[in-house]
Amino acid sequence: MSYQVLARKWRPRTFHELVGQEHVQRALVNALDQGRLHHAYLFTGTRGVGKTTLARILAKCLNCTAGGPGDEAVTSQPCGQCSNCQAIDQGRFVDLLEVDAASRTKVEDTRELLDNVQYAPTQGRYKVYLIDEVHMLSTSSFNALLKTLEEPPPHVKFLLATTDPQKLPPTVLSRCLQFTLKHMPPERIVGHLSMVLEAESVPFEESALWLLGKAAEGSMRDAMSLTDQAIAFGQGEVRHGDVAAMLGTLDHRHVLALIEALAEADAARLLAEVAALAEQGPDFAAVLDDVTAILHRLAIAQMVPDALDNGHGDRDDLLALAARFTAEDIQLYYQIGVQGRGDMGHAPDLRTALEMTLLRMLAFRPQGVPRPAKTPLPMRGESRSESGGESSGGTGSPSGGSSATPAGEEKAPAGEENAPAGTEAAAPEPSPAEESARPPEPTAAPEPTPEAVPEPAVEPPESPEAPREAPPQQASTPPWEDMPANPETSAEPAPAEPEESVEAQALEPDEVASSVASAPDLDSVSPVEVAPEAAQPAPAEVIEEEPPIPAAEPVAADGTLTHDAWLASFDTLGLSGLTRNLAAHCMVEHDDGEVLQLRLEPSQAAMQAEVHVERIREALAGAGVERRLVISDGELPASVETPKQRADRLAAERHAQAVDALKADPHVKQLQQAFGARLVEASVKPSGEHARG
C-alpha cells in the first residue's frame, strides 16, 4: 500500500479525536444529542484548523446506522464500523456531495447541483451538501442558492466552509449557523505532534517540535505536513538542528547571545554577535523578531514565571536572564525593538537597521551605558559614597564647614576631611595637618605659615599656589567671598572660599601673575574696608540657615506654635517637593494645643491635597508638635510674612549685598579699568545659593 501522509492518516474521525475547537465541538455534540439540528452550518477559519474535518464528522453523525435506520438514531458518536461511516471515511458515500466552489463558480454549476436536491438520499439518512471555499461562488450562484438554503427539503443538510466569511453575502450568513474555528496555539500543536510521533515510533526532540509548531502559524495541517518533511529531512528522526536547517530559521543560541549582551550592556559584544550572524546570511528582520519575542517571554518570566513556556527548551535560561534585567529595561527594549522593526524599510540595509536598533536599546537604558543592568544600585551607591565628601562639604560651606571636592580628595584621606568639618569652632587656629586636609578652603591661605595666621600680610606666600587650586573651584562662588582670609573672618570660611579660583578664571595667565604679584598691596590697603562688606552675605546666610538647626522645637513657651516659631523652624521640618511648596505659602492662624490651623494663600489653593497635609502633619509631629492639622485658603494679612516670602526677601538682601560687595571689590574694579568689564548683576549668586544648588 502506498504511503499516506500524516495529515490524512491522522485526520480526526470523531468529535472526541478532534484537537482543539472545543467551543464548536460542544455546540454540535449537544445539538446532535438533543435532536436540535439546523439545516445549514457555516464553518469559518484559517487553513488547516479543521473545517472540512468537522463537516465530515457531522456527516457521519447524521448517517451512522449503528443505532438504527430512523432519525432518532442520529448520534454524536459515530461507530466508524457501519457501511455508511466507512464509505464517508473512504470518500465514496453517494449521499455526501463535496463541492469545490473554487472550481464551480458559475450559476449553471449551482443550478445543476440544486436540481437533485428534491430527490431522497440513496443510501443514507440525509443528503449532505459540503461546499468548500463557498466564498468563491459568484453573486448569481449565491442568489440561486438562497431559496433552497432557506427552506431545503427535510432530508437535505448544507455544510459550508470558507476561509473568508467577509465575502459572503449577509443573506447567506443569516440562513446559516456560523461557527468560527480558532487558530491552533503552538502548545496544542506540539502536544498533538508528540502523540503522533510516538505512535509512529519516530524519535524526536521537543525543541524541534516547538520550531514546527511556531512555523505552522496556527494550522494543524501545516504542522503535520512540516513534520512529514522533517522526518524525511532527518532520515526518520526529528532533531532540532535538522528542523532549524530545513526551515531556515536562526539558531536560538545566537538570539540568546544577543540578549545576554544586552543584559551586560556590552555594545562591543553586541556588534560581534551581529557580525557572527551576518556570516550565516540570516534574515535580519527575522532576527529582530526573535529578539522581541524573547523580550516578551522575559517579561512573562518576571511577572508570571509559571506561565513561561519551554518553547525552545530554554525556560531555565530565560528565568536566569529575567533576573538580570529590570522590568523597565525589558519594556523599553521591547518598545524599541517593535519600532525598529517598522523602521527597517527605511534603513540603508537590514543589518544596519538591526545594529542601530540594538544600540538604541543600550543608549536609552535608564541606568545608562555601559553599566550592567544587574548592578545598578551598587553602582549608584558607589557614586554616592564617592561624592559623599562633596555633598557634605557643599552643604557645610554656607555655615562655615569644609568643602570637600575631588581635588581635595586627592590631597587628603576621607578621615582627614571629616576632622576639620567637626572642628569648625577651632578654625581661627588650624593646625598644619588640618589645613593640609582642607585644600578647597580659600581660608587655607595662611597654611604655609600657620603661626602667622593673625597677620593678613602672610597671604603673599600662598598666592602663587592660587592658580593650581583654581581649576577645581571654577565658578563655584563669586569673588567677593575672597577677601576675609584673616583669622578675624575665619569663623565664616565659606564666603571666603573661592577668591583665588575666580581670579584665576577671570584673568589671563599674564594678568593672573601680575594680580598675584600685586596682591599684597591690595590686601594691605583694603582688608579693613572690603572685609566688612564681603562678610555681609554671610550673616544673612547664618541668620537663615544656621539658627533653624538648633531650633528643633518650634513650640512657644506656652506650648503653642506661633507664626515666628513656624518661620524659624520651617527649614528643619525636612519637607520637599510640592509638600514644601504648599507649606511655604502658609501662615499660622491659630493653635490651641489640639488643632493647628494654617492659612494658605488663595493662589496656591489648587495644590492642596490630603497627601500633602498629612506629610506636613507628620513633619510637625516629628518636631514635637502633635496636632490635628487644618489648612484653609484665604487672604493673608499684609503684615504677615510666609516662609516663601521670607526666603525671597532674604535672598534679595543677600543678592544686593553680594552685588555691592562686588562693585566695591578692588579686583573687580581692576578688571573694569583694564578690560572695560561689566558686572552682570543677574548672574551674581551668593555662596549660600551655590551650596543649596
Solvent accessible surface area in square Angstrom, and as a share of the most:
residue,aa,sasa,rsa
1,M,231,1.03
2,S,98,0.63
3,Y,160,0.61
4,Q,63,0.28
5,V,67,0.39
6,L,4,0.02
7,A,23,0.18
8,R,148,0.54
9,K,92,0.39
10,W,70,0.25
11,R,69,0.25
12,P,27,0.17
13,R,97,0.35
14,T,28,0.16
15,F,0,0.00
16,H,116,0.52
17,E,95,0.42
18,L,21,0.11
19,V,29,0.17
20,G,5,0.05
21,Q,8,0.04
22,E,93,0.41
23,H,76,0.34
24,V,0,0.00
25,Q,35,0.15
26,R,178,0.65
27,A,42,0.33
28,L,3,0.01
29,V,26,0.15
30,N,63,0.32
31,A,20,0.16
32,L,4,0.02
33,D,92,0.48
34,Q,122,0.54
35,G,56,0.53
36,R,179,0.65
37,L,44,0.22
38,H,53,0.24
39,H,51,0.23
40,A,0,0.00
41,Y,5,0.02
42,L,0,0.00
43,F,0,0.00
44,T,2,0.01
45,G,13,0.12
46,T,33,0.19
47,R,88,0.32
48,G,7,0.07
49,V,3,0.02
50,G,16,0.16
51,K,16,0.07
52,T,30,0.18
53,T,10,0.06
54,L,0,0.00
55,A,0,0.00
56,R,72,0.26
57,I,2,0.01
58,L,1,0.01
59,A,0,0.00
60,K,4,0.02
61,C,0,0.00
62,L,2,0.01
63,N,0,0.00
64,C,0,0.00
65,T,58,0.34
66,A,69,0.53
67,G,63,0.60
68,G,21,0.20
69,P,125,0.78
70,G,24,0.23
71,D,94,0.48
72,E,152,0.68
73,A,12,0.09
74,V,21,0.12
75,T,40,0.23
76,S,5,0.03
77,Q,113,0.50
78,P,9,0.05
79,C,48,0.29
80,G,24,0.23
81,Q,138,0.61
82,C,22,0.13
83,S,74,0.48
84,N,4,0.02
85,C,1,0.00
86,Q,71,0.32
87,A,1,0.01
88,I,7,0.03
89,D,59,0.30
90,Q,115,0.51
91,G,64,0.62
92,R,142,0.52
93,F,8,0.03
94,V,90,0.52
95,D,2,0.01
96,L,19,0.09
97,L,49,0.25
98,E,82,0.37
99,V,13,0.07
100,D,70,0.37
101,A,0,0.00
102,A,48,0.37
103,S,83,0.53
104,R,78,0.28
105,T,43,0.25
106,K,135,0.57
107,V,26,0.15
108,E,103,0.46
109,D,37,0.19
110,T,7,0.04
111,R,141,0.52
112,E,107,0.48
113,L,18,0.09
114,L,27,0.13
115,D,89,0.46
116,N,73,0.37
117,V,7,0.04
118,Q,125,0.55
119,Y,127,0.48
120,A,73,0.57
121,P,29,0.18
122,T,119,0.69
123,Q,83,0.37
124,G,17,0.16
125,R,28,0.10
126,Y,22,0.08
127,K,16,0.07
128,V,0,0.00
129,Y,0,0.00
130,L,2,0.01
131,I,4,0.02
132,D,40,0.21
133,E,46,0.21
134,V,0,0.00
135,H,23,0.10
136,M,89,0.40
137,L,17,0.08
138,S,44,0.28
139,T,99,0.58
140,S,59,0.38
141,S,0,0.00
142,F,7,0.03
143,N,92,0.47
144,A,31,0.24
145,L,1,0.01
146,L,31,0.15
147,K,134,0.57
148,T,30,0.17
149,L,0,0.00
150,E,72,0.32
151,E,118,0.53
152,P,23,0.15
153,P,35,0.22
154,P,121,0.76
155,H,37,0.16
156,V,1,0.01
157,K,16,0.07
158,F,0,0.00
159,L,1,0.00
160,L,0,0.00
161,A,0,0.00
162,T,0,0.00
163,T,56,0.33
164,D,37,0.19
165,P,26,0.16
166,Q,153,0.68
167,K,127,0.54
168,L,7,0.03
169,P,36,0.22
170,P,105,0.66
171,T,63,0.36
172,V,0,0.00
173,L,56,0.28
174,S,89,0.58
175,R,55,0.20
176,C,14,0.08
177,L,77,0.38
178,Q,83,0.37
179,F,32,0.13
180,T,80,0.46
181,L,6,0.03
182,K,127,0.54
183,H,115,0.51
184,M,10,0.04
185,P,58,0.36
186,P,43,0.27
187,E,93,0.42
188,R,93,0.34
189,I,0,0.00
190,V,9,0.05
191,G,43,0.41
192,H,21,0.09
193,L,0,0.00
194,S,24,0.16
195,M,88,0.39
196,V,0,0.00
197,L,0,0.00
198,E,117,0.52
199,A,61,0.47
200,E,52,0.23
201,S,96,0.62
202,V,21,0.12
203,P,63,0.40
204,F,54,0.23
205,E,66,0.30
206,E,92,0.41
207,S,23,0.15
208,A,0,0.00
209,L,0,0.00
210,W,16,0.06
211,L,16,0.08
212,L,0,0.00
213,G,1,0.01
214,K,84,0.36
215,A,41,0.32
216,A,1,0.00
217,E,120,0.54
218,G,7,0.07
219,S,0,0.00
220,M,21,0.09
221,R,120,0.44
222,D,41,0.21
223,A,0,0.00
224,M,5,0.02
225,S,57,0.37
226,L,35,0.18
227,T,0,0.00
228,D,28,0.14
229,Q,94,0.42
230,A,2,0.01
231,I,33,0.17
232,A,81,0.63
233,F,106,0.44
234,G,10,0.10
235,Q,169,0.75
236,G,33,0.32
237,E,64,0.28
238,V,1,0.00
239,R,77,0.28
240,H,38,0.17
241,G,49,0.47
242,D,49,0.26
243,V,0,0.00
244,A,12,0.10
245,A,70,0.55
246,M,30,0.13
247,L,47,0.23
248,G,66,0.64
249,T,62,0.36
250,L,29,0.15
251,D,37,0.19
252,H,23,0.10
253,R,178,0.65
254,H,41,0.18
255,V,1,0.01
256,L,20,0.10
257,A,18,0.14
258,L,0,0.00
259,I,0,0.00
260,E,56,0.25
261,A,0,0.00
262,L,0,0.00
263,A,1,0.00
264,E,46,0.21
265,A,1,0.01
266,D,54,0.28
267,A,34,0.26
268,A,77,0.60
269,R,84,0.30
270,L,0,0.00
271,L,71,0.35
272,A,59,0.46
273,E,34,0.15
274,V,0,0.00
275,A,40,0.31
276,A,40,0.31
277,L,1,0.00
278,A,30,0.23
279,E,152,0.68
280,Q,103,0.46
281,G,62,0.60
282,P,28,0.18
283,D,85,0.44
284,F,24,0.10
285,A,9,0.07
286,A,43,0.33
287,V,1,0.01
288,L,0,0.00
289,D,59,0.30
290,D,53,0.27
291,V,0,0.00
292,T,15,0.09
293,A,50,0.39
294,I,4,0.02
295,L,0,0.00
296,H,93,0.41
297,R,18,0.06
298,L,0,0.00
299,A,18,0.14
300,I,51,0.26
301,A,4,0.03
302,Q,52,0.23
303,M,122,0.55
304,V,83,0.47
305,P,61,0.39
306,D,130,0.67
307,A,63,0.49
308,L,8,0.04
309,D,43,0.22
310,N,60,0.31
311,G,0,0.00
312,H,36,0.16
313,G,52,0.50
314,D,5,0.02
315,R,68,0.25
316,D,110,0.57
317,D,78,0.40
318,L,0,0.00
319,L,56,0.28
320,A,63,0.49
321,L,6,0.03
322,A,6,0.05
323,A,88,0.68
324,R,60,0.22
325,F,11,0.05
326,T,36,0.21
327,A,37,0.29
328,E,115,0.51
329,D,0,0.00
330,I,1,0.01
331,Q,98,0.43
332,L,51,0.26
333,Y,0,0.00
334,Y,87,0.33
335,Q,92,0.41
336,I,13,0.07
337,G,0,0.00
338,V,72,0.41
339,Q,100,0.44
340,G,2,0.02
341,R,97,0.35
342,G,57,0.55
343,D,75,0.39
344,M,7,0.03
345,G,76,0.73
346,H,162,0.72
347,A,31,0.24
348,P,122,0.77
349,D,70,0.36
350,L,73,0.37
351,R,88,0.32
352,T,48,0.28
353,A,10,0.07
354,L,0,0.00
355,E,36,0.16
356,M,99,0.44
357,T,2,0.01
358,L,1,0.00
359,L,53,0.26
360,R,77,0.28
361,M,0,0.00
362,L,3,0.02
363,A,68,0.53
364,F,128,0.53
365,R,9,0.03
366,P,84,0.53
367,Q,43,0.19
368,G,26,0.25
369,V,68,0.39
370,P,89,0.56
371,R,122,0.44
372,P,38,0.24
373,A,3,0.02
374,K,108,0.46
375,T,45,0.26
376,P,20,0.13
377,L,120,0.59
378,P,75,0.47
379,M,47,0.21
380,R,105,0.38
381,G,27,0.25
382,E,88,0.39
383,S,59,0.38
384,R,161,0.59
385,S,83,0.54
386,E,118,0.53
387,S,38,0.25
388,G,31,0.29
389,G,20,0.19
390,E,66,0.30
391,S,69,0.44
392,S,72,0.46
393,G,3,0.02
394,G,22,0.21
395,T,99,0.58
396,G,16,0.16
397,S,11,0.07
398,P,9,0.05
399,S,35,0.23
400,G,5,0.05
401,G,4,0.04
402,S,15,0.10
403,S,14,0.09
404,A,10,0.08
405,T,22,0.13
406,P,74,0.47
407,A,24,0.19
408,G,1,0.01
409,E,67,0.30
410,E,151,0.68
411,K,121,0.51
412,A,5,0.04
413,P,83,0.52
414,A,71,0.55
415,G,54,0.52
416,E,75,0.34
417,E,18,0.08
418,N,103,0.53
419,A,49,0.38
420,P,0,0.00
421,A,44,0.34
422,G,68,0.65
423,T,56,0.32
424,E,68,0.31
425,A,101,0.78
426,A,52,0.40
427,A,11,0.08
428,P,48,0.30
429,E,149,0.67
430,P,18,0.11
431,S,46,0.30
432,P,84,0.53
433,A,74,0.57
434,E,49,0.22
435,E,8,0.04
436,S,65,0.42
437,A,3,0.02
438,R,12,0.04
439,P,12,0.08
440,P,12,0.08
441,E,4,0.02
442,P,11,0.07
443,T,20,0.11
444,A,5,0.04
445,A,5,0.04
446,P,10,0.06
447,E,38,0.17
448,P,70,0.44
449,T,39,0.23
450,P,35,0.22
451,E,139,0.62
452,A,23,0.18
453,V,12,0.07
454,P,79,0.50
455,E,100,0.45
456,P,50,0.31
457,A,79,0.61
458,V,26,0.15
459,E,20,0.09
460,P,43,0.27
461,P,75,0.47
462,E,13,0.06
463,S,18,0.12
464,P,80,0.50
465,E,55,0.25
466,A,9,0.07
467,P,55,0.34
468,R,163,0.59
469,E,43,0.19
470,A,4,0.03
471,P,76,0.48
472,P,63,0.39
473,Q,15,0.07
474,Q,107,0.47
475,A,67,0.52
476,S,36,0.23
477,T,11,0.06
478,P,14,0.09
479,P,26,0.16
480,W,0,0.00
481,E,0,0.00
482,D,1,0.01
483,M,14,0.06
484,P,2,0.01
485,A,8,0.06
486,N,19,0.10
487,P,22,0.14
488,E,130,0.58
489,T,19,0.11
490,S,11,0.07
491,A,73,0.57
492,E,50,0.23
493,P,3,0.02
494,A,2,0.02
495,P,2,0.01
496,A,1,0.01
497,E,14,0.06
498,P,1,0.01
499,E,15,0.07
500,E,33,0.15
501,S,3,0.02
502,V,22,0.13
503,E,27,0.12
504,A,26,0.20
505,Q,96,0.43
506,A,58,0.45
507,L,24,0.12
508,E,113,0.51
509,P,103,0.65
510,D,116,0.60
511,E,58,0.26
512,V,17,0.10
513,A,64,0.49
514,S,57,0.37
515,S,3,0.02
516,V,31,0.18
517,A,79,0.61
518,S,37,0.24
519,A,15,0.12
520,P,45,0.28
521,D,93,0.48
522,L,43,0.21
523,D,12,0.06
524,S,83,0.54
525,V,114,0.65
526,S,10,0.06
527,P,23,0.15
528,V,124,0.71
529,E,121,0.54
530,V,6,0.03
531,A,10,0.08
532,P,78,0.49
533,E,58,0.26
534,A,0,0.00
535,A,19,0.15
536,Q,77,0.34
537,P,0,0.00
538,A,2,0.01
539,P,59,0.37
540,A,10,0.07
541,E,1,0.01
542,V,55,0.31
543,I,99,0.50
544,E,17,0.08
545,E,40,0.18
546,E,45,0.20
547,P,63,0.40
548,P,6,0.04
549,I,119,0.61
550,P,107,0.68
551,A,36,0.28
552,A,59,0.46
553,E,139,0.62
554,P,4,0.02
555,V,48,0.28
556,A,31,0.24
557,A,118,0.91
558,D,111,0.58
559,G,34,0.33
560,T,32,0.18
561,L,4,0.02
562,T,58,0.34
563,H,32,0.14
564,D,107,0.55
565,A,19,0.15
566,W,0,0.00
567,L,24,0.12
568,A,44,0.34
569,S,1,0.01
570,F,11,0.05
571,D,60,0.31
572,T,52,0.30
573,L,16,0.08
574,G,68,0.65
575,L,17,0.08
576,S,82,0.53
577,G,59,0.56
578,L,112,0.56
579,T,3,0.02
580,R,87,0.32
581,N,51,0.26
582,L,0,0.00
583,A,0,0.00
584,A,8,0.07
585,H,18,0.08
586,C,0,0.00
587,M,17,0.07
588,V,13,0.08
589,E,71,0.32
590,H,94,0.42
591,D,16,0.08
592,D,79,0.41
593,G,30,0.29
594,E,127,0.57
595,V,25,0.14
596,L,0,0.00
597,Q,68,0.30
598,L,0,0.00
599,R,62,0.22
600,L,0,0.00
601,E,29,0.13
602,P,59,0.37
603,S,90,0.58
604,Q,38,0.17
605,A,38,0.29
606,A,106,0.82
607,M,46,0.20
608,Q,65,0.29
609,A,41,0.32
610,E,133,0.60
611,V,75,0.43
612,H,20,0.09
613,V,19,0.11
614,E,63,0.28
615,R,123,0.45
616,I,0,0.00
617,R,74,0.27
618,E,92,0.41
619,A,19,0.15
620,L,4,0.02
621,A,25,0.19
622,G,73,0.70
623,A,18,0.14
624,G,52,0.50
625,V,1,0.00
626,E,116,0.52
627,R,32,0.12
628,R,151,0.55
629,L,17,0.08
630,V,55,0.31
631,I,13,0.06
632,S,54,0.35
633,D,78,0.40
634,G,21,0.20
635,E,136,0.61
636,L,34,0.17
637,P,58,0.36
638,A,114,0.88
639,S,108,0.70
640,V,36,0.21
641,E,45,0.20
642,T,0,0.00
643,P,9,0.06
644,K,76,0.32
645,Q,77,0.34
646,R,46,0.17
647,A,41,0.32
648,D,71,0.37
649,R,102,0.37
650,L,11,0.05
651,A,30,0.23
652,A,63,0.49
653,E,70,0.31
654,R,2,0.01
655,H,56,0.25
656,A,52,0.40
657,Q,52,0.23
658,A,0,0.00
659,V,8,0.05
660,D,84,0.44
661,A,1,0.01
662,L,6,0.03
663,K,98,0.42
664,A,31,0.24
665,D,1,0.00
666,P,24,0.15
667,H,19,0.08
668,V,17,0.10
669,K,91,0.39
670,Q,72,0.32
671,L,37,0.18
672,Q,63,0.28
673,Q,155,0.69
674,A,65,0.50
675,F,111,0.46
676,G,61,0.59
677,A,47,0.36
678,R,192,0.70
679,L,43,0.22
680,V,71,0.41
681,E,77,0.34
682,A,93,0.72
683,S,78,0.50
684,V,10,0.06
685,K,104,0.44
686,P,0,0.00
687,S,5,0.03
688,G,0,0.00
689,E,50,0.22
690,H,68,0.30
691,A,21,0.17
692,R,118,0.43
693,G,101,0.97
